[in-house]
Amino acid sequence: MLEPSQPIALFAEATMGSLNAKMAEGILRYGSNPVVAVIDSTQTGKRVRDLCTIDSDVPIVGSLAKAQALGAQVLVLGTAPSGGRLPQEWVSVLEQAVAEGMSLVNGMHDRLHPMFESRLRAGQWVWDLRVPQGDAPRIGMARAAGLNNTRVLMVGTDMAIGKMTAGLELTRSLQLLGRNAAFLATGQTGIAITGRGIPLDAIRVDHAGGAVERMVLEAAEHEIVVVEGQGSLLHPGSTATLPLMRGSACTHMILCHRAGMQTLDELDSVRIPPLRDVIALNEIVARAAGALTPAKVVAIALNTARLTQAEAEVALRAIEDDTGLAAADPVRQGAEKLAKAVLE
């Protein structure tokens, strides 16, 4: 539906530069479509580089009309509010976009296609990213454990910690090293970027492990698959990591963490244990105390976006000294160090 040549506008009202705009940032960093504008009326007149670490000259505009004047043909909802529900105040903007012939890319749990189906013209469409495709998968049965390839799962100390970004950078580095590597998307941003994948958090819990398993089996021809992580074993509101571990039968894991984090972002009462303990937790859960695939955490992807270059280097050295594992910020430094840790 979304052709790579179609100009898009990212709707990130009152969130650009915050964690909730991770979809907008992901598409800006890795998407193939030309982005003509980001819509955020609270940041009008700025550029993307003024609000985040992406060196982009894309303008921030205050209205849909201004984005259309710049040539936008598709409106992408680039913000993920808590719980992934569509804010009611967005509906008028979406109605205006559809009325004026724009197509929509929607990463919310609320489906937009039924809302606008009767109003769509020829060539106009609505892509609801969080709608599972195809038949319901079989229950996971550790079938991926029989594959001969390397299966790398991105895990994290928290949600919105950079698992998708690190996974995409790792895949790119593996490919540059001459390896047949593929990135398997499990969330709406990854699906929007790659055009394929599964919306894991929209799949019934009984089918989640099987959906991951089916996706991994379908990618069996690749020497290495990098599975996008979701959630965290540490977060009391997250159930996504377990079906990812079970369905992928991962052989390797990369732990993603934000430098300096002591507690979960939205739960100050939940402290992040020492990373060595987090590593041990993920390893023992992944291998089910020895019953399943013996997966190991082989490296740390450290998000140092809030640090200076000098501070980042100190933080990375400290992580390596503490864990004994290779550590790198895949955005700041590239992911070659992580890729080599996987290959070793």
C-alpha positions in Angstrom: 0.0 0.0 0.0 2.7 2.5 1.0 4.9 3.1 -2.0 8.5 4.2 -1.1 8.1 7.2 -3.3 5.0 8.7 -1.6 5.7 11.8 0.4 4.6 11.5 4.0 3.9 13.7 7.0 4.4 12.4 10.5 1.7 13.4 13.1 3.5 13.9 16.5 1.3 16.5 18.1 2.8 17.7 21.4 5.3 14.8 21.5 8.1 15.4 19.1 11.4 14.9 20.9 9.8 12.7 23.6 9.8 9.0 24.1 6.2 8.8 22.8 7.4 9.9 19.4 9.6 6.9 18.9 7.6 5.8 15.8 8.2 9.2 14.2 11.9 9.1 15.0 12.2 5.5 13.7 10.7 6.4 10.4 12.8 9.5 10.1 15.9 7.5 10.8 15.2 4.3 8.8 12.2 4.8 6.6 12.4 4.9 2.8 9.7 7.4 2.1 10.4 11.2 1.8 9.2 12.9 4.9 8.1 16.4 4.1 7.1 17.6 7.6 6.4 16.6 11.2 3.1 18.0 12.6 3.5 19.3 16.2 1.8 22.7 16.9 3.8 23.1 20.1 7.2 23.1 18.2 6.3 25.1 15.0 9.2 26.6 13.2 11.8 24.2 14.4 13.6 21.4 12.6 13.8 17.7 13.6 17.5 18.2 14.6 16.4 20.8 17.1 14.3 18.2 19.0 16.2 14.9 18.8 19.5 13.4 17.9 18.6 12.8 14.2 20.5 15.2 11.9 17.5 16.1 9.8 16.3 19.3 8.2 12.7 18.2 8.1 10.5 21.1 9.3 8.1 21.0 12.2 4.7 22.5 11.2 1.6 23.4 13.1 -1.1 22.0 10.9 -2.1 19.4 8.4 -2.7 22.1 5.8 0.9 23.2 6.0 2.1 19.6 5.6 -0.1 19.2 2.6 1.2 22.4 1.1 4.7 20.8 1.3 3.4 17.8 -0.7 2.3 15.2 1.9 0.2 12.5 0.4 0.1 10.1 3.4 -0.4 11.0 7.1 1.5 8.7 9.5 0.6 8.7 13.1 4.0 9.0 14.6 3.2 9.0 18.3 2.4 6.1 20.6 0.4 7.3 23.6 0.4 5.1 26.7 -1.7 2.1 26.0 -1.7 2.7 22.2 -5.2 4.1 22.1 -6.3 6.8 19.7 -6.9 10.2 21.4 -10.3 11.6 20.6 -8.9 15.0 19.8 -7.0 13.5 16.8 -10.2 12.4 15.0 -10.9 15.8 13.4 -7.4 15.8 11.9 -7.8 12.3 10.5 -11.3 13.2 9.1 -9.7 16.3 7.4 -6.9 14.2 5.9 -9.2 11.6 4.5 -11.6 14.2 3.1 -8.7 15.8 1.3 -7.6 12.5 -0.3 -4.7 11.6 2.0 -4.1 8.0 3.0 -3.4 7.0 6.6 -0.8 4.8 8.4 -2.1 4.0 11.9 0.0 2.4 14.6 -2.7 2.6 17.3 -4.7 -0.3 18.7 -7.9 1.4 17.5 -8.6 0.5 13.9 -9.2 3.4 11.5 -10.1 1.4 8.3 -13.6 0.6 9.5 -14.1 4.2 10.5 -13.1 5.6 7.1 -13.7 2.7 4.7 -16.9 4.3 3.2 -15.1 7.6 2.6 -12.1 6.3 0.7 -11.6 7.2 -2.9 -9.9 5.1 -5.6 -6.2 4.7 -4.7 -6.8 6.0 -1.1 -6.2 3.5 1.7 -5.8 3.1 5.5 -3.1 0.8 6.8 -3.8 -0.4 10.4 -0.4 -1.7 11.4 -1.6 -3.4 14.6 -4.0 -5.8 12.8 -2.6 -9.4 12.7 -2.5 -10.8 9.1 -3.4 -14.3 8.0 -4.8 -17.2 9.9 -4.3 -17.7 13.6 -0.9 -19.4 14.2 -0.5 -22.7 15.9 0.6 -22.7 19.5 4.3 -22.4 19.9 6.1 -25.8 20.2 9.8 -24.8 20.1 9.9 -25.7 16.4 12.5 -22.9 15.7 14.9 -24.7 18.1 15.5 -27.2 15.2 16.9 -24.6 12.8 20.6 -24.3 12.1 20.8 -20.6 11.9 21.6 -17.9 14.5 18.6 -16.2 16.1 19.4 -13.0 18.0 16.7 -11.5 20.2 16.9 -7.9 21.4 15.9 -7.7 25.1 15.8 -4.6 27.4 15.8 -3.2 30.9 12.6 -1.2 30.0 10.1 -0.4 27.3 11.1 2.3 24.7 14.8 1.7 25.4 16.0 1.4 21.8 15.5 -2.3 21.0 14.2 -1.7 17.5 16.9 0.8 16.7 19.7 -1.4 18.0 18.2 -4.4 16.1 18.1 -2.5 12.8 21.7 -1.2 13.3 22.9 -4.7 14.2 21.3 -6.2 11.1 22.9 -3.5 8.9 26.3 -4.2 10.4 26.0 -7.9 10.0 25.1 -7.4 6.3 28.1 -5.1 5.8 30.2 -7.9 7.2 29.0 -10.1 4.4 26.4 -12.1 6.4 22.9 -13.1 5.2 21.1 -11.3 8.0 17.4 -10.3 8.3 15.5 -8.1 10.7 12.1 -9.4 11.9 9.8 -6.7 13.0 7.4 -7.3 15.9 6.0 -3.8 16.5 4.2 -1.1 14.5 7.3 1.0 13.8 9.3 -1.9 12.6 6.4 -3.0 10.3 6.1 0.5 8.9 9.8 0.6 8.1 10.2 -2.8 6.7 6.7 -3.4 5.3 6.4 -6.8 7.0 6.3 -8.4 10.5 3.8 -9.1 13.2 2.1 -6.7 15.6 2.9 -8.8 18.7 1.0 -6.7 21.2 -2.2 -7.1 19.2 -2.0 -10.9 19.1 -3.9 -13.0 21.6 -1.5 -14.3 24.3 -2.2 -17.9 23.5 -1.1 -17.3 19.9 1.8 -14.9 20.5 4.6 -17.5 20.8 3.2 -19.3 17.8 3.1 -16.1 15.7 6.8 -15.4 16.6 7.7 -19.0 15.8 6.0 -18.9 12.4 7.8 -15.7 11.5 11.1 -17.1 12.4 10.5 -20.4 10.6 9.5 -18.4 7.5 12.9 -16.6 7.7 14.9 -19.9 8.1 16.9 -19.3 4.9 18.8 -16.5 6.5 22.0 -17.3 8.3 21.2 -14.8 11.0 17.8 -13.4 12.0 17.6 -10.4 14.4 14.2 -10.4 16.2 12.9 -7.0 17.3 12.4 -7.0 21.1 9.3 -5.7 22.9 8.8 -4.8 26.6 11.0 -6.1 29.4 11.0 -8.9 31.9 11.5 -6.1 34.6 8.3 -4.2 33.7 5.2 -5.3 35.6 3.0 -4.2 32.7 4.9 -6.2 30.0 4.1 -9.7 28.8 5.9 -9.5 25.4 9.4 -10.8 26.1 8.4 -14.4 27.0 6.6 -15.2 23.7 9.5 -13.7 21.9 12.0 -15.9 23.7 9.8 -19.0 23.3 8.8 -18.4 19.7 12.2 -17.5 18.4 14.1 -20.2 20.4 16.8 -17.5 20.4 20.4 -18.5 20.5 21.8 -15.1 21.3 20.5 -12.0 23.0 21.6 -8.3 23.0 20.6 -6.4 26.2 19.5 -2.9 25.5 19.8 -0.3 28.3 19.8 3.5 28.7 22.9 4.9 30.3 22.4 6.1 33.8 18.9 4.6 34.3 18.3 3.6 37.9 14.5 3.0 37.7 11.9 2.3 35.0 11.0 5.4 33.0 7.4 5.6 34.2 7.7 3.6 37.4 10.1 5.2 39.9 9.2 2.5 42.4 10.8 -0.2 40.3 14.5 -0.2 40.5 16.7 -1.7 37.7 18.9 -4.4 39.2 22.6 -4.6 38.4 23.0 -5.5 34.8 24.8 -8.7 35.6 21.6 -9.8 37.4 19.4 -8.6 34.5 21.6 -10.7 32.1 21.2 -13.7 34.4 17.5 -13.3 34.6 17.1 -13.1 30.8 19.3 -16.1 30.2 17.6 -18.4 32.7 14.2 -17.4 31.5 15.2 -17.9 27.8 16.6 -21.3 28.4 13.8 -22.2 30.9 16.4 -23.4 33.5 17.9 -25.8 30.9 14.7 -27.1 29.3 14.9 -25.0 26.1 17.6 -23.4 23.9 20.6 -22.2 25.8 20.6 -18.6 24.8 23.3 -16.2 26.0 23.5 -12.4 26.3 26.6 -11.6 24.2 26.7 -7.8 24.2 25.1 -4.6 25.5 23.5 -2.0 23.3 23.8 1.2 25.4 21.6 4.2 24.6 23.9 7.3 25.4 21.7 9.9 23.6 21.5 12.0 26.8 25.3 12.1 27.3 28.2 14.0 25.8 30.7 12.0 23.7 33.1 11.9 26.6 30.4 10.9 29.1 29.3 8.1 26.7 32.8 6.7 26.4 33.1 6.5 30.2 29.7 4.9 30.5 30.5 2.3 27.9 33.8 1.4 29.5 32.1 1.0 32.9 29.5 -1.3 31.4 32.1 -3.5 29.8 34.2 -3.6 33.0 31.1 -4.5 35.0 29.6 -7.2 32.7 32.6 -8.5 30.9 30.7 -8.1 27.6 31.2 -5.8 24.6 29.2 -2.6 24.8 28.4 0.0 22.1 25.9 2.7 21.3 24.7 1.5 17.9 23.5 4.9 16.8 26.5 6.9 18.0 29.2 4.3 17.0 27.5 1.8 14.7 26.9 -1.8 15.7 29.9 -3.5 14.3 31.1 -4.3 17.8 27.8 -5.9 18.6 27.8 -7.8 15.3 31.3 -9.2 16.0 30.1 -10.3 19.5 27.2 -12.2 17.8 29.6 -13.8 15.3 32.1 -14.9 18.0 
